[in-house]
Amino acid sequence: MNCVFCKIINGEIPAKILYRDNDLIVIMDANPETNGHLLIIPIKHYTTFEDLDDEILLKINKLAKKMKALLTEKLNIDGLTLIVNYGIRQMVKHYHLHLIPAYKEDYAIEDIDKIYQKLN
């Protein structure tokens, strides 16, 4: 399979991994919209949200809450946007949930390694 997320999951492509269990992985977006932009990705390849079973969807949402708490604690975020792209808007055809932090003040995008260190 030529899926970039499957390659990250299988260790073929490096990524900034913040969390991993048997079902889900959390990585930092390689091209973040804001500091702390994360992706929650199922280990199993699901193409869209319609393919997810309810158990995995519940695990994704619970993990999103934990990641929101981490972002709040470590980066002092003021808000969070959750996005799932579908159809022509979905660049990688492997379901993933974007967690995009929002800040009251405008900040420059910092080096991803610096943000990764703050979150670990």
Backbone hydrogen bonds in HBPLUS format (Angstrom, degrees):
<---DONOR---> <-ACCEPTOR-->    atom                        ^
c    i                          cat <-CA-CA->   ^        H-A-AA   ^      H-
h    n   atom  resd res      DA  || num        DHA   H-A  angle D-A-AA Bond
n    s   type  num  typ     dist DA aas  dist angle  dist       angle   num
A0007-LYS N   A0003-CYS O   2.97 MM   4  6.26 153.0  2.04 151.5 159.7     1
A0008-ILE N   A0004-VAL O   2.98 MM   4  6.28 146.7  2.09 141.7 150.6     2
A0009-ILE N   A0005-PHE O   2.89 MM   4  6.11 167.3  1.90 152.8 156.0     3
A0010-ASN N   A0006-CYS O   2.89 MM   4  6.06 149.3  1.99 143.5 151.8     4
A0012-GLU N   A0007-LYS O   2.76 MM   5  4.95 142.1  1.90 161.0 158.8     5
A0011-GLY N   A0008-ILE O   3.02 MM   3  5.08 159.5  2.06 106.5 112.5     6
A0028-MET N   A0016-LYS O   2.94 MM  12  5.47 145.1  2.07 145.5 156.7     7
A0018-LEU N   A0026-VAL O   2.81 MM   8  5.47 164.1  1.84 150.8 156.3     8
A0026-VAL N   A0019-TYR O   2.87 MM   7  4.99 160.3  1.91 140.3 139.3     9
A0021-ASP N   A0024-LEU O   2.94 MM   3  5.55 155.4  2.00 162.2 165.8    10
A0043-ILE N   A0023-ASP O   2.70 MM  20  5.18 165.7  1.72 131.5 133.5    11
A0025-ILE N   A0041-ILE O   2.86 MM  16  5.31 147.6  1.97 149.4 160.2    12
A0041-ILE N   A0025-ILE O   2.85 MM  16  5.31 170.6  1.86 163.4 166.7    13
A0027-ILE N   A0039-LEU O   3.00 MM  12  5.38 154.5  2.07 150.1 156.6    14
A0039-LEU N   A0027-ILE O   2.81 MM  12  5.38 152.4  1.88 159.9 165.0    15
A0029-ASP N   A0037-HIS O   2.90 MM   8  5.65 173.8  1.91 145.0 147.1    16
A0037-HIS N   A0034-THR O   3.29 MM   3  5.71 143.2  2.43 141.4 134.9    17
A0038-LEU N   A0099-LEU O   2.93 MM  61  5.07 158.9  1.97 147.6 150.6    18
A0099-LEU N   A0038-LEU O   2.87 MM  61  5.07 160.2  1.91 145.3 145.8    19
A0040-ILE N   A0097-LEU O   2.92 MM  57  5.10 157.6  1.97 141.9 149.0    20
A0097-LEU N   A0040-ILE O   2.94 MM  57  5.10 161.5  1.97 144.8 150.0    21
A0095-TYR N   A0046-TYR O   2.61 MM  49  5.55 164.8  1.64 152.1 157.8    22
A0051-ASP N   A0048-THR O   3.04 MM   3  5.45 149.3  2.13 108.6 117.3    23
A0052-LEU N   A0049-PHE O   3.28 MM   3  5.40 147.7  2.39 101.2 109.8    24
A0057-LEU N   A0053-ASP O   3.10 MM   4  6.35 165.1  2.12 156.5 161.3    25
A0058-LEU N   A0054-ASP O   2.91 MM   4  6.07 155.9  1.97 147.5 153.3    26
A0059-LYS N   A0055-GLU O   3.05 MM   4  6.32 155.9  2.11 144.1 150.6    27
A0060-ILE N   A0056-ILE O   2.86 MM   4  6.12 156.1  1.91 153.7 160.2    28
A0061-ASN N   A0057-LEU O   3.04 MM   4  6.29 160.9  2.08 148.1 152.7    29
A0062-LYS N   A0058-LEU O   2.94 MM   4  6.18 157.2  2.00 150.5 156.8    30
A0063-LEU N   A0059-LYS O   2.92 MM   4  6.06 159.3  1.96 147.3 153.2    31
A0064-ALA N   A0060-ILE O   2.85 MM   4  6.08 145.7  1.97 144.7 154.9    32
A0065-LYS N   A0061-ASN O   3.19 MM   4  6.47 148.3  2.30 141.7 148.4    33
A0066-LYS N   A0062-LYS O   3.21 MM   4  6.60 153.0  2.28 143.1 150.1    34
A0067-MET N   A0063-LEU O   2.85 MM   4  6.12 158.5  1.90 153.9 159.9    35
A0068-LYS N   A0064-ALA O   2.88 MM   4  6.03 148.2  1.98 143.2 152.1    36
A0069-ALA N   A0065-LYS O   3.06 MM   4  6.34 155.0  2.13 144.5 150.5    37
A0070-LEU N   A0066-LYS O   3.01 MM   4  6.33 152.7  2.09 144.3 151.9    38
A0071-LEU N   A0067-MET O   2.88 MM   4  6.11 163.6  1.90 151.1 154.9    39
A0072-THR N   A0068-LYS O   2.92 MM   4  6.10 153.7  1.99 147.5 154.9    40
A0073-GLU N   A0069-ALA O   2.94 MM   4  6.10 163.5  1.97 148.5 152.9    41
A0074-LYS N   A0070-LEU O   2.87 MM   4  5.96 172.4  1.87 158.6 160.8    42
A0075-LEU N   A0071-LEU O   2.86 MM   4  5.28 150.9  1.94 132.5 141.5    43
A0076-ASN N   A0072-THR O   3.06 MM   4  4.55 131.6  2.30 116.0 121.8    44
A0078-ASP N   A0102-ALA O   2.83 MM  24  5.64 159.5  1.87 159.4 161.6    45
A0079-GLY N   A0102-ALA O   3.18 MM  23  4.68 126.5  2.48 134.1 126.3    46
A0102-ALA N   A0079-GLY O   2.84 MM  23  4.68 153.7  1.91 128.0 122.9    47
A0081-THR N   A0100-ILE O   2.88 MM  19  5.02 161.7  1.91 135.8 141.9    48
A0100-ILE N   A0081-THR O   2.84 MM  19  5.02 174.1  1.85 155.2 157.2    49
A0083-ILE N   A0098-HIS O   3.09 MM  15  5.01 154.9  2.15 131.1 138.2    50
A0098-HIS N   A0083-ILE O   2.84 MM  15  5.01 173.1  1.85 159.2 157.3    51
A0089-ARG N   A0086-TYR O   3.35 MM   3  5.48 152.1  2.43 127.9 122.4    52
A0090-GLN N   A0087-GLY O   3.03 MM   3  5.46 158.0  2.08 113.7 120.6    53
A0114-LYS N   A0111-ASP O   3.00 MM   3  5.34 123.2  2.33 105.9 119.8    54
A0115-ILE N   A0111-ASP O   3.19 MM   4  6.61 158.5  2.24 154.9 160.7    55
A0116-TYR N   A0112-ILE O   2.87 MM   4  6.01 158.1  1.92 147.3 154.2    56
A0117-GLN N   A0113-ASP O   2.99 MM   4  6.18 156.5  2.04 145.3 150.5    57
A0118-LYS N   A0114-LYS O   3.16 MM   4  6.45 152.1  2.24 142.9 150.1    58
A0119-LEU N   A0115-ILE O   3.04 MM   4  6.32 146.8  2.15 148.7 157.6    59
A0120-ASN N   A0116-TYR O   3.07 MM   4  6.29 126.7  2.37 143.5 157.1    60
